[in-house]
Amino acid sequence: MQHLPPYAAGHSPAELEQGYVAARVVYLLGERDNDSMHPVLDRSCMGRAQGPDRWSRGHAFIAAMRLRDNGTPNHVLHEVPGVGHDGRAMLTSTCGLAALFDRPGCE
């Protein structure tokens, strides 16, 4: 928690966490982002403990967030059909555009 960006400076870790939990957050997971041997996937012991691939890790993270005291009612998960680890495909998908521009289309 050293060298924080300006928006986080002056806040305790607990305050930053509270803000994140309360914020409206849209998580996009590529349905095909399940390559456990992807060249830039963290395959360290700590990485593998989170799950075998990004898709699994994303679902594990969401499950952990929902187990919090009050859950995370403002956090929404959408799976993007047919997309792997591809930022352009994610952001230009129907779900990506809906998340970016706060519009319907990925319910």
C-alpha distance (Angstrom), angle and dihedral (degrees) to the residues before:
residue distance angle dihedral
M1 . . .
Q2 3.77 . .
H3 3.81 123.5 .
L4 3.78 94.3 20.4
P5 3.80 119.7 -174.4
P6 3.82 114.5 -101.1
Y7 3.82 94.9 -99.6
A8 3.82 90.5 58.6
A9 3.81 98.7 40.0
G10 3.76 115.3 113.6
H11 3.80 94.5 23.5
S12 3.77 126.5 109.3
P13 3.81 119.7 -125.0
A14 3.82 88.3 -108.6
E15 3.83 91.4 54.0
L16 3.81 91.7 48.7
E17 3.79 90.7 49.2
Q18 3.81 91.9 48.3
G19 3.79 90.4 51.3
Y20 3.78 92.1 50.1
V21 3.78 93.7 48.2
A22 3.81 91.5 49.3
A23 3.83 95.1 45.2
R24 3.77 124.8 98.4
V25 3.80 103.8 -106.6
V26 3.80 129.1 177.6
Y27 3.79 116.4 -160.6
L28 3.79 117.5 -160.3
L29 3.79 117.8 -162.0
G30 3.77 120.5 -173.4
E31 3.78 108.1 -128.2
R32 3.81 89.2 -140.4
D33 3.82 97.4 42.4
N34 3.78 88.5 109.2
D35 3.80 103.1 111.2
S36 3.79 105.0 130.6
M37 3.81 89.3 -169.9
H38 3.81 97.8 49.4
P39 3.83 106.9 146.7
V40 3.81 95.4 -120.5
L41 3.79 98.7 36.9
D42 3.79 113.9 119.0
R43 3.80 103.2 -111.2
S44 3.79 95.7 172.8
C45 3.79 118.6 124.4
M46 3.82 89.6 -99.1
G47 3.79 91.4 48.8
R48 3.79 93.7 49.4
A49 3.81 90.0 48.7
Q50 3.81 87.1 63.7
G51 3.81 92.1 54.8
P52 3.79 140.6 -68.1
D53 3.83 96.5 -87.3
R54 3.79 142.8 6.0
W55 3.81 94.2 -91.6
S56 3.81 91.6 54.6
R57 3.80 92.6 42.7
G58 3.80 90.8 51.5
H59 3.79 92.1 51.9
A60 3.81 91.4 46.3
F61 3.80 90.5 51.3
I62 3.80 92.5 49.9
A63 3.81 90.8 47.8
A64 3.81 90.2 52.1
M65 3.80 91.9 48.6
R66 3.81 90.9 51.1
L67 3.81 90.4 53.4
R68 3.80 91.2 62.9
D69 3.82 118.0 113.2
N70 3.80 95.0 -91.8
G71 3.78 97.2 16.2
T72 3.77 118.2 -132.8
P73 3.80 105.9 -78.0
N74 3.82 92.5 170.6
H75 3.81 93.4 53.8
V76 3.80 116.2 91.9
L77 3.80 128.6 -172.1
H78 3.79 122.9 -152.4
E79 3.78 125.6 179.9
V80 3.78 113.4 -144.9
P81 3.81 108.4 -139.8
G82 3.78 118.5 -126.8
V83 3.82 95.9 2.3
G84 3.79 126.5 121.7
H85 3.80 127.7 -179.4
D86 3.80 95.7 -33.9
G87 3.80 119.6 125.5
R88 3.78 95.2 -165.7
A89 3.80 93.1 50.7
M90 3.81 90.7 46.9
L91 3.81 95.9 49.9
T92 3.80 95.7 42.4
S93 3.81 93.7 46.8
T94 3.78 120.4 103.4
C95 3.82 89.3 -103.5
G96 3.79 93.1 46.3
L97 3.79 93.2 51.1
A98 3.79 90.7 45.8
A99 3.81 90.5 52.6
L100 3.80 95.0 44.1
F101 3.78 96.3 47.2
D102 3.82 99.0 31.0
R103 3.76 94.1 -120.7
P104 3.80 134.2 132.8
G105 3.76 123.3 -95.4
C106 3.78 107.2 96.4
E107 3.77 106.9 65.2
